[in-house]
């Protein structure tokens, strides 16, 4: 019997179960608090990261970076080992998790895993638009409000090129060279486009004309695109700063377009807002509760089952970022 128990302990003790953790921004309007927070994918084991007035957490390896006022902070997944790093705002982490870019007093700064600033780019970016990284992490994108153009800065050559007018948040496909982006059109609406490469003269419209299509995101395998469509008519009876939106899934292989939900909440000037998990089983987003607050939500892409992760509708939870351990 003892041998049997020891065998079970050996077998099950050697098994490690993957766990998904979600970091996000939580707003408590009653107590006037804004906190970066973390929880499991079922909403349990939730705790705050740091202190009041922290927000926009992002994964950096196994650690978490977030903002407090105009400073960047770091902690681990338990919220411990809290450390103030440097002045800066709106962190964007490279794909290899070895660098991060952020807005700084000089324009944009790049730091490495030791949090040493390795490059300062003297430019005038619009901080309401998030920085994105090229697939090989040699370039970053930024938007200039005076010219209304999106630029690409080459970190190796220290050179700048123009991507185009009124283009926002270019995202490189994880499997090939295609680039996904948002672009404002002549009717002040937003379209979703894909181009084969930066040198490609042709662009493919993913969204439909006449839609306000925003915040597109690639799936992890690069075959699908999720994006939001802001409703033309909003529920004026509900007090919320979010816009009621659809979430649409577009398959780039088959051309199929599928409506996933009509109850998502879009927040202006926030990116990203749609996140696939590593195996494309779930899409995470923010939905709007009956209180007008945000709730962390995910949809199972095969079955269409929607699961509300947040467990307190009076707390405004938004902008999920996920990581499997």
N, C-alpha and C positions, 0 to 999 in steps of 0.2 A: 504493500500500500504506500509506504514511504517513497519507494522508487517511482511509483505512478505519479504521486504528487510532485516529486522533484522534476519528473519529465514534463508535466504540465507547466510548471513554473519556468522551465527552460524554454519550452516552446512559446508560451504566451509572453514571457518576459522579453523575448527577442523580437517580438513583433512591434513595430512602431506604426501608429495610426496617424495618417495625415490630418492636420487640423487647419481650418481656414480661419484667419483672423481678419477683422475689418477695422480700419481706422477711418475716422470721420469727424465732422464738426458738429457739436451739439450745443444748442442754444436753449437756455432756461430763462424764459421771459419773466417768470414770477420773481426769481431771485436776481435778475439782471446779470446773468453769467453766460459767457461763451467759452467753451472748453473743447480742445482736441480730446478725443476719446477713442477707446478700443473695445471690441467685444468679439465673441465667437459668432459664427455664421448663423446661430440660432437666437442671437440677441442676448445670450447669457454671458456670465463672466465679464461683465462690463465694468470699466473703471476709467476715470479721467487720466489724461496725460498732462502732468505739470500742474497748472494753476489756472485761475480765471484769466480771461482775455487771451486765450490761445486758440489757434484755428488753422485750417488748411494743412493737416498732417499728410505726409507722403512717406512711403517706404524708401529707405536707403540701406540696402543690404538687409540685415536683421534688425536694424535700428530704425528709428522714426525721427524725421525732421518736421518741425512745425514753426509757425510764426507766433510771436507775441509783440504787438505793436509793430515796430520796425526792426525787430531782432529775430534771428534764427536760433532755434534751440534744438537739442537732440536728447532723446531718451531711448531706453530699450523697450521691448514689447510689454514689460510689466509697469512701465512708467517710471522705473527707477533709473539711477545714473543720469539724472538730469544735468544738462550742461548748456550754458549759454555759449553760442559759437561766435557770432559776428552780426553787425548790422546788415540787414537785407530783407527781401520780401519776395514771396511767391516762388518757391523752390521748384525746379524741374530737374529730375534725376535722369542721368544717361541710361541707355538700355543695358550697358554692362555693369551698372551700379557702382562705377568707380569714380564718377564725377557728378557734380550737380551745378546747375546754373541758377542764378537768382538776380533780381533787380537790386541794384545798389546805387549809391550816390554818384558813381562814375558812369553808370549806364547798366551794364550787365557784367557780373563777375562769375568766374568759374573756380570751383574748389574741388580738391581731391578727397580721398577717404580719410586723410589726416586733418581735413578741414583747413588746409593751407590754400589760400587763394593763388591759383597758378596762372590766371589771366584776367586782366581787366579790360573791358571793351568800352571805349569812350564813344558812346552813341546816345541818341535820345529816343528810347523806345516808349511805346504806350503801355503802361503797366497793367491796364485792364485786359490785355490780351496775353495769354500764357505763352511762355517760351516752349518750343518743342525741339527735339533732337533728331538729326538724320539717323538713318538706320545704322551707319557705321560709327556714329558718335563723333564725327569730325566736324559737324556743322550744327549751328543752332538757328532757329528762326525767330524773328521779332517783327513787330508791326510799328510803323511810324505814323502818328496821327496827322502830322502836317502834310505829308505826301500821300497819305492813304494807301501806302504800298507795304507789301510784306517783303522783308529782306532775309537773306541767308548769309550768315557770317561763317566763313571758313576758318576754323581754329588752327589749322595747320599752316595755311598760306597767309593768314591775317588779311583776307580779302572779303569784299562784300559783293553780292549779286542780288538782283531783283527777281522775285518770283512772280509778282503781278499786283494788280490793283484790287483793293478791297478783298484780299484773300486772308483767311485766318486759320491758325492751328493746323498746319500741314502735318500729317502722320504717315510715316513710311510703313509699307506692308511688311509684316514680320517674315514673310517667305520669299518675296521678290522685290522688284524695284518700284512697284506702283506707289503712288502718293495720293492720299485722301485729304480733302480740305473743304472748308466752307468758303463761299464767295457771295458777297452782296451784289444783287443785280440792279438793273435800272429802275425797278419798281420798289426799291428799298426792302425787298424780301431776300431771303438767303437760300442759296442752292447748295447741294452737295455734289462734288465732282471727284473723279478719279482720273489721274494721268499715268501713263506708263513709266515716265521718268521725267526728270527736270528738263530734259532736252526735247521732250515730246511736244509737237505742235497741236496735237489733238487732245481734247478732254471729253470724258464721258459723263453725262448727267445721270446721277444716281437717284436723286429725288425727282418729284414731279413739278412742273411749272405751276406757279401760283401758290406754292406752299412756303411756309416759313420754316425751313428745314435747318436744324442747328445741331451742334456738338456731335458730329459723327465720330465713330470709333471702329477700328478693325477688330475682328475676332482674333483669338490667339493663333488659329491656323491660317489666317489671312484670306479665308474664302467668303466671309460674310461681313457686312457693315450694319451697324445699328446707328440710328439717328432719331432725333426728336422732331416732331412737327407741332409747333405752337398753335393752339386752337385760335381760329379767327374770332370767335366769340368766347369771352371769359365769364366766369361766374362772379358777377359784381357783388352778390350778396355775401360772399365769403371774404373775410379779411385775411389776405395773404399777399406776400410780395413775390410769390412764385406764379408762373403762368401754367395753366392746365395744358398738357401736351400729350400727343400720341408718342409711342415708341414703335418704330418700324424696323424690321429686319430685312435686309436685302442680300440675296445670295448672288455673288458675282459669277458663279459658275452657271447657274440655271436661269438667272435673271428674275427669279421669283421674289416678290415683295410681300411681306407678311406683317399685319398689324398685331403687335404683341399686347399692347395695353393702351387705353385712352385716359388713364388716371395718373400719368406721371407729372412731376412738377419741375419746370425749368427755372433756374435762377440766372438772372442776367449777370454777365461778366465772370462766370465761373466755368472752369474747364480743368479736367474732364468731368462729365456727369454720367457717363455710361461706361461700365467696366465689365468685360467678360472674365470668367475664371479661366484657369490654365488649360482645361480640357474642353472649354466651350459648352459646358453643361448648363451654366447659369449666366444670366445677364443681371447685373446689379445696377440699381438706379434709385432715385428719390421719388416717392409718391406723396400725394397731398392727403392729409387726414381730414376728418370732419371738423377739426379745430383750425384748419388752415396751416397747420405745421407740417414739417417734412417728416417722412418715415423711411428708414432704410428698407429697401424692398428688393426681392430678386424673383426672376421668372425662370422656370425650368424650360429650356428651349425645345425639348422634344415633346413634352406633354402640354406646355402652356400654363402649367400650374404656377400661380402667383403666391408668394409667401412674404408676409410682413415681418421683418426682422425686429424692428424697434418695438419695445414693449411698453412705452409710456407716451401716449399721443400728445401730452402736454409739453413734452420736450421736443424741440425742433432738430431732428437729425438729418444731416445732408452730406452729400459728396462721398460716397463709400469708395475706399481703396482697399483691395483685398490682397492677401498673400497666404499661400499654403506652406505649412511647416511640416 
